[in-house]
């Protein structure tokens, strides 16, 4: 889950998309 957090911090625009999916 650490990798996901890093991606969210780098690309906040992808965070909501990943959560929705």
C-alpha distance matrix in Angstrom:
0.0 3.8 5.4 5.2 6.5 8.9 10.1 10.9 12.7 14.6 15.5 15.7 17.8 15.1 12.8 15.3 15.8 12.4 12.5 16.0 15.4
3.8 0.0 3.8 5.4 5.2 6.3 8.8 10.0 10.8 12.5 14.3 15.0 17.6 15.2 13.2 16.3 17.2 14.1 14.6 18.2 17.9
5.4 3.8 0.0 3.8 5.4 5.1 6.3 8.7 10.0 10.7 12.2 13.6 15.7 13.1 11.9 15.3 15.4 12.4 13.9 17.3 16.5
5.2 5.4 3.8 0.0 3.8 5.4 5.2 6.2 8.7 9.9 10.4 11.0 12.9 10.1 8.4 11.6 11.9 8.9 10.1 13.6 13.1
6.5 5.2 5.4 3.8 0.0 3.8 5.5 5.1 6.2 8.7 9.9 9.9 12.7 10.9 8.6 11.9 13.3 10.9 11.3 15.0 15.4
8.9 6.3 5.1 5.4 3.8 0.0 3.8 5.4 5.2 6.2 8.5 9.9 12.8 11.2 10.0 13.7 14.7 12.6 14.0 17.4 17.5
10.1 8.8 6.3 5.2 5.5 3.8 0.0 3.8 5.4 5.1 5.9 7.8 9.9 7.8 7.5 11.3 11.6 9.9 12.0 15.0 14.9
10.9 10.0 8.7 6.2 5.1 5.4 3.8 0.0 3.8 5.4 5.1 5.0 7.8 6.5 4.8 8.5 9.9 8.8 10.0 13.1 13.9
12.7 10.8 10.0 8.7 6.2 5.2 5.4 3.8 0.0 3.8 5.6 5.8 9.4 9.4 8.1 11.5 13.3 12.6 13.5 16.6 17.6
14.6 12.5 10.7 9.9 8.7 6.2 5.1 5.4 3.8 0.0 3.8 6.4 9.0 8.9 9.2 12.7 13.7 13.2 15.1 17.7 18.3
15.5 14.3 12.2 10.4 9.9 8.5 5.9 5.1 5.6 3.8 0.0 3.8 5.3 5.5 6.8 9.9 10.5 10.8 12.9 15.0 15.7
15.7 15.0 13.6 11.0 9.9 9.9 7.8 5.0 5.8 6.4 3.8 0.0 3.8 5.4 5.0 7.4 9.3 10.1 11.2 13.2 14.8
17.8 17.6 15.7 12.9 12.7 12.8 9.9 7.8 9.4 9.0 5.3 3.8 0.0 3.8 5.6 6.5 7.2 9.3 10.9 11.9 13.3
15.1 15.2 13.1 10.1 10.9 11.2 7.8 6.5 9.4 8.9 5.5 5.4 3.8 0.0 3.8 5.7 5.1 6.1 8.6 9.9 10.5
12.8 13.2 11.9 8.4 8.6 10.0 7.5 4.8 8.1 9.2 6.8 5.0 5.6 3.8 0.0 3.8 5.4 5.3 6.3 8.7 10.0
15.3 16.3 15.3 11.6 11.9 13.7 11.3 8.5 11.5 12.7 9.9 7.4 6.5 5.7 3.8 0.0 3.8 5.5 5.1 6.0 8.5
15.8 17.2 15.4 11.9 13.3 14.7 11.6 9.9 13.3 13.7 10.5 9.3 7.2 5.1 5.4 3.8 0.0 3.8 5.4 5.1 6.2
12.4 14.1 12.4 8.9 10.9 12.6 9.9 8.8 12.6 13.2 10.8 10.1 9.3 6.1 5.3 5.5 3.8 0.0 3.8 5.5 5.1
12.5 14.6 13.9 10.1 11.3 14.0 12.0 10.0 13.5 15.1 12.9 11.2 10.9 8.6 6.3 5.1 5.4 3.8 0.0 3.8 5.4
16.0 18.2 17.3 13.6 15.0 17.4 15.0 13.1 16.6 17.7 15.0 13.2 11.9 9.9 8.7 6.0 5.1 5.5 3.8 0.0 3.8
15.4 17.9 16.5 13.1 15.4 17.5 14.9 13.9 17.6 18.3 15.7 14.8 13.3 10.5 10.0 8.5 6.2 5.1 5.4 3.8 0.0
